[in-house]
Amino acid sequence: MENQTDSLVFLLLGLSSHPQLQIWLFLIFSIVFLITLSGNVTIILIIRMDPSLSAPMYYFLSHLSFVDICYSTDVVPKMLMNFLMKEKTISFTDCVIQMFFSLLLSVTEVFLLSAMAYDRYTAVCHPLHYIMIMNKAICSYLVLGAWLMGLLFATINTVPTFGLQFCGLHEINHFSCELPPLLKASCSDTFLNNWILLSSVLVFGLGSFLPTLVSYIHIITNLIVVGLLYTTGMSQYMKPNSISSITLDELFSIQYSILTPMLNPIIYSLKNKEVKRAIRRIFTKR
């Protein structure tokens, strides 16, 4: 049985097959996507335009907003397109590319959240040494490290998928290409793929979550968002196949790949007093 991945095409079953419901879903997720883009672009522009927002926290926030824009753009446009199309197909190459960037951006985001947690911890617990500790070089290294962790995680989980074989109905029971649904669609032995996925999620997840938890333990609003991101993301990738629920999988995916990028600007930036002042200053000048 040959694995002709070059010409392989998958059918994405999506959230619903009912035409009327798909129109409503298209409208809802279009609004969410526009809010996500406008909110995160606004945060990046405000931080770049206002000199008072030069603290490390805002440096991390601008990178978080950039990641959220990329993450949402990786998932939502294809999903919106499929709501309006009869043939909801995606090639194997496009599927792997979408999956790679989804893995890359999700892990980059959680390590950026860890960097932000360390920044807040340093500001609260070591205020006298804060400027010396959180200098530009350290901030740059933390952001670079987050991207490298995301790249490593995405690479070690994506490369083994090129050895998978697919037979029968090439259907992915999901609205986007993610690794667990892709593995379920394969007729190969996916033990190694699942083992790599489980091990990497455990290592990368705990490696980023524990510092975040320790730093954010007294900051309830931030901890809620971080908790939602980790619990939905890790439960999606770590739960056994025996308790798999397609609806539950899709709800988890919507939470961490679509709703979280929309909520991050509100939780981390738009509720911030300095950001509000910066917005007022910018619009007052105009």
Buried (B, 14 or more C-beta within 10 A) or exposed (E): EEBEBEEBEBBBBBBEEEEEEBEEBBEEBBEBBEBBBEBBBBBBEBBEEBEEBEBBBBBBBBBBBBBBBBBBBBBBEBBBEBBEEEEBBBBBEBBBBBBBBBBBBBBBBBBBBBBBBBBBBBBEEEEEEBEEBBEEEBBEEBBEBBBEBBBBBBEBBBEBBEEBBBEEEBBBBBBBBBBBBBBBBBEBEBEEBBEBBBEBBEEBBEBBBEBBBEBBEEBEEBBEBBBBBBBBBBEBBEBEEEEEEEEBBBBBBBBBBBBBBBBBBEBBBBEBEBBEEBBEEEEEEE
